[in-house]
Amino acid sequence: MNETNHSRVTEFVLLGLSSSKELQPVLFLIFSLLYLAILLGNFLIILTVTSDSRLHTPMYFLLANLSFIDICVASFATPKMIADLLVERKTISFDACLAQIFFVHLFTGSEMVILVSMAYDRYVAICKPLHYMTIMSRRVCIILVLIPWSVGFIHTTSQLAFTVNLPFCGPNQVDSFFCDLPLVTKLACRDTYVISLLIVADSGFLSLSSFLLLVVSYTVILITVRSRSSASMAKARSTLTAHITVVTLFFGPCIFIYVWPFSSYSVDKVLAVFYTIFTPILNPVIYTLRNKEMKAAMSKLKSRYLKTGQVSVVIRNALFLQSK
């Protein structure tokens, strides 16, 4: 195959979530509201943690970083997916497609590892409470945030290396709302069986190894918590329940997609919506509704910025400026 055929495809057509013209306006409204809720919920967590000195602890530092990653996970493809619901032909350039592949594996890989960092924080807090502040120093906290981004970058670079040099000469239809790597690889003008296995092995290894680390650490923590009956352990159990719920919601779809390579692509599309949209919106809900300190800090933040009459003063000043 010559070089001209290799470079024939300059854009891909995304088939999106649904081909029904009647359903697309409804999906546009639903996902627009969900994306807005993701941004507001996670930004609220970041603002609360940074503005309240009582939350300047390793656990909340890692939680704020998880919220930032959740915003990134939801933003790499969701805005385009929402915009595409209003157009008939959903296209994406070849370079933008590669960018989506890069960012989805960077952000999801980072989220997997930061959940491991959060599990380590809970392990130290519950199993070694007397040495918690010594072990979880500022330097260690920064390292626990840098490691996820480093692992995510290495993971996505290795994944992109499988795709960037593949020849694409048609067809160019991707049966998803973003450029999912297994689907794009399938469109290459050569046999990609071995590459597909390497992609599954790479993502599967990261997903399974992170999940197994989490299972081991939470098992140790649960055994420790079970052997204690103090009031402080009640708080530990509540926090632990939130962590385990988030881990299950995030890793379930990821492991199913990449460790179970024979699943149908329609199922993969539904699961992709789950981990790119529903998980980022559920995380703030889970971590705030079950956390008394977060709820107290948010109430304090609300009373600080939304005092009685303050909103009306802002509106009045805005109208005054417009009338000048």
C-alpha positions in Angstrom: 0.0 0.0 0.0 1.5 3.3 -1.0 1.9 6.5 1.1 -1.1 8.2 -0.6 -3.4 5.5 0.6 -1.9 5.6 4.1 -2.9 9.3 4.5 -6.3 9.2 2.8 -8.3 9.5 5.9 -8.2 13.0 7.3 -11.3 12.8 9.5 -13.5 10.3 11.3 -17.3 10.2 11.5 -18.6 9.7 15.0 -21.9 7.8 15.0 -22.7 9.2 18.5 -25.1 7.8 21.1 -28.2 7.6 19.0 -29.3 8.0 15.3 -32.8 9.0 16.3 -33.4 12.6 15.4 -36.4 12.8 17.8 -34.2 11.5 20.7 -31.2 13.8 20.1 -32.7 17.0 21.5 -33.7 15.1 24.7 -30.2 13.7 25.0 -28.8 17.2 24.4 -30.8 18.6 27.4 -30.0 15.7 29.7 -26.3 15.6 29.0 -26.0 19.4 29.1 -27.5 19.4 32.6 -25.3 16.5 33.7 -22.2 18.1 32.4 -23.1 21.4 34.2 -23.7 19.4 37.4 -20.3 17.7 37.0 -18.5 21.1 36.7 -20.4 22.7 39.6 -20.2 19.7 41.9 -16.4 19.1 41.5 -15.5 22.8 41.4 -17.5 23.2 44.7 -15.4 20.4 46.3 -12.1 22.0 45.1 -13.3 25.5 46.4 -14.5 24.1 49.7 -11.2 22.2 50.4 -9.0 25.1 49.4 -11.0 27.8 51.3 -11.5 25.9 54.6 -8.3 25.5 56.7 -9.9 22.6 58.6 -9.8 20.6 55.4 -6.1 21.2 54.7 -5.4 17.5 55.4 -4.0 14.7 53.2 -7.4 13.1 52.7 -9.1 16.2 51.4 -6.0 17.2 49.4 -6.3 14.0 47.5 -10.1 14.4 47.2 -9.7 17.8 45.6 -7.2 16.3 43.1 -9.7 13.5 42.4 -12.4 16.2 41.7 -10.0 17.9 39.3 -9.3 14.7 37.4 -13.1 14.0 37.3 -13.6 17.4 35.6 -10.9 16.4 33.1 -12.5 13.0 32.5 -15.8 14.5 31.8 -14.4 17.3 29.6 -12.2 15.5 27.1 -15.2 14.4 25.0 -18.5 15.4 26.6 -18.7 19.0 25.3 -18.2 17.8 21.7 -20.7 15.0 22.2 -23.3 17.5 23.4 -22.6 19.8 20.4 -22.8 16.9 18.0 -26.3 16.1 19.2 -27.3 19.3 17.4 -25.7 18.5 14.0 -26.5 15.8 11.5 -22.9 14.9 10.4 -20.6 14.3 13.4 -17.0 14.5 12.3 -13.7 14.8 14.0 -10.3 15.5 12.5 -7.6 12.8 12.6 -5.4 14.9 14.9 -8.4 15.7 17.2 -9.2 12.0 17.3 -5.6 11.2 18.4 -5.9 13.9 21.0 -9.1 12.3 22.4 -7.3 8.9 22.6 -4.4 10.6 24.4 -6.5 12.4 27.0 -9.0 9.6 27.8 -6.1 7.3 28.7 -4.2 10.0 30.5 -7.2 11.0 32.7 -8.7 7.6 33.3 -5.2 6.1 34.0 -4.5 9.0 36.5 -7.9 8.5 38.2 -7.2 4.7 38.7 -3.9 5.4 40.4 -5.1 8.4 42.5 -7.8 6.1 43.9 -4.9 3.8 45.0 -3.2 6.9 46.6 -6.5 7.6 48.5 -6.6 4.0 49.6 -3.1 4.3 50.9 -4.0 7.4 52.8 -6.9 5.6 54.5 -4.7 2.7 55.3 -2.2 4.9 57.1 -5.0 6.8 58.9 -6.8 3.7 60.2 -4.0 1.2 60.6 -1.3 3.6 61.8 -3.2 6.5 63.3 -0.4 7.6 65.7 2.1 8.0 62.9 -0.4 9.4 60.3 0.9 13.0 60.2 4.5 11.9 60.1 4.0 9.4 57.3 1.6 11.6 55.3 3.8 14.6 55.1 3.4 17.4 52.5 6.1 15.8 50.4 4.4 12.4 50.5 1.1 14.0 49.5 2.7 15.7 46.5 4.3 12.4 45.4 0.9 10.6 45.8 -0.5 13.2 43.3 2.4 13.2 40.9 2.6 9.4 40.6 -1.0 9.1 39.1 -0.2 11.7 36.5 3.1 10.1 35.6 1.5 6.6 35.3 -1.3 8.1 33.3 1.1 9.8 30.9 3.2 6.6 30.5 0.1 4.6 29.9 -1.4 6.9 27.3 1.9 7.3 25.5 2.2 3.5 25.2 -1.4 3.3 23.9 -1.0 6.1 21.4 2.2 4.5 20.1 0.0 1.6 18.9 -2.2 3.9 16.8 -0.2 6.9 15.5 1.6 5.0 12.8 -1.3 2.8 11.6 -2.5 3.4 8.0 -6.1 4.6 7.7 -7.5 4.5 4.2 -11.2 4.0 5.0 -13.8 3.2 6.3 -13.8 6.1 8.8 -17.0 5.6 10.9 -16.4 5.2 14.7 -19.4 3.7 16.5 -19.1 5.9 19.6 -19.4 9.5 20.7 -15.6 9.9 21.0 -12.5 8.2 19.5 -12.3 5.1 21.6 -9.0 3.3 20.9 -10.2 -0.2 20.1 -12.8 1.2 17.7 -10.3 3.4 15.9 -7.7 0.6 15.6 -10.3 -1.6 14.0 -10.6 0.9 11.1 -6.9 0.6 10.1 -6.0 -0.8 6.6 -4.0 -3.7 8.0 -4.4 -6.6 10.3 -4.6 -5.2 13.9 -5.2 -8.4 15.8 -1.9 -8.3 17.6 -2.1 -4.6 18.3 -5.7 -5.0 19.7 -4.4 -7.7 22.0 -1.5 -5.4 23.2 -4.0 -2.5 23.8 -6.3 -4.8 25.8 -3.3 -6.2 27.7 -1.9 -2.7 28.5 -5.2 -1.2 29.7 -6.2 -4.5 31.3 -3.0 -4.7 33.3 -3.4 -1.1 34.6 -7.0 -1.6 35.5 -6.6 -5.0 37.1 -3.4 -4.2 39.0 -4.9 -0.9 40.4 -8.1 -2.8 41.3 -6.2 -5.6 43.0 -4.1 -3.1 45.0 -7.3 -1.4 46.1 -8.9 -4.8 47.1 -5.9 -5.8 49.2 -5.6 -2.4 50.9 -9.4 -2.2 51.7 -9.4 -5.8 52.9 -6.6 -5.0 55.4 -8.5 -1.8 56.4 -11.8 -3.6 56.9 -10.1 -6.2 59.1 -8.6 -3.5 61.2 -11.8 -1.6 61.5 -13.8 -4.7 62.4 -11.5 -5.4 65.3 -12.1 -2.0 66.8 -15.4 -0.6 68.2 -14.5 2.9 69.2 -16.5 5.9 68.1 -13.7 7.1 65.8 -14.0 3.9 63.9 -17.6 4.8 62.9 -16.2 7.7 61.0 -13.6 5.5 59.4 -16.3 3.0 58.3 -18.4 5.8 56.7 -15.4 7.2 54.8 -14.4 3.7 53.8 -17.9 3.0 52.4 -17.7 6.1 50.2 -14.3 5.1 48.9 -15.3 1.5 48.1 -18.5 2.8 46.3 -16.5 5.1 44.1 -13.9 2.4 43.3 -16.7 0.0 42.3 -18.5 2.5 40.1 -15.3 3.5 38.3 -13.5 0.2 37.9 -16.5 -1.8 36.9 -17.0 -0.3 33.5 -13.3 0.1 32.8 -12.5 -3.5 33.6 -15.4 -4.8 31.6 -14.4 -2.8 28.5 -10.7 -3.6 28.5 -10.4 -6.9 30.3 -13.4 -8.5 28.6 -12.5 -7.8 25.0 -15.3 -9.8 23.5 -18.1 -7.6 24.7 -20.3 -5.9 22.1 -19.5 -2.3 21.1 -23.1 -1.2 21.9 -22.5 -2.3 25.5 -19.1 -0.6 25.5 -20.8 2.6 24.4 -23.2 2.5 27.4 -20.3 1.8 29.7 -18.2 4.6 28.2 -21.1 7.0 29.0 -21.1 5.7 32.6 -17.4 6.2 33.4 -17.0 9.5 31.5 -20.3 11.2 32.7 -22.0 9.4 35.5 -19.0 8.5 37.6 -17.7 12.2 37.7 -21.1 13.3 38.9 -21.6 10.6 41.5 -18.2 11.1 43.1 -19.0 14.6 44.6 -22.4 13.3 45.7 -20.9 10.2 47.4 -18.1 12.1 49.1 -20.2 15.0 50.3 -23.4 13.4 51.4 -21.6 10.9 53.6 -19.0 13.4 55.0 -20.1 15.6 57.9 -16.9 17.7 57.7 -17.5 18.5 54.0 -21.1 19.4 54.6 -20.2 21.7 57.5 -17.5 23.4 55.4 -19.9 23.8 52.5 -22.5 25.4 54.8 -19.8 27.7 56.0 -18.9 28.6 52.5 -22.5 29.2 51.6 -23.0 31.5 54.6 -19.8 33.4 53.6 -20.6 34.1 50.0 -24.4 34.0 50.0 -25.3 36.2 53.0 -28.8 37.6 53.2 -29.1 40.5 50.7 -25.7 40.0 49.2 -27.1 38.5 46.0 -29.5 41.4 45.6 -26.7 43.9 46.1 -24.6 42.2 43.3 -27.6 42.3 40.9 -28.4 46.0 41.8 -24.7 47.0 41.2 -24.7 45.1 37.9 -27.9 46.9 36.8 -26.5 50.3 37.9 -23.3 49.7 35.8 -25.4 48.8 32.7 -27.5 52.0 33.1 -24.5 54.2 33.2 
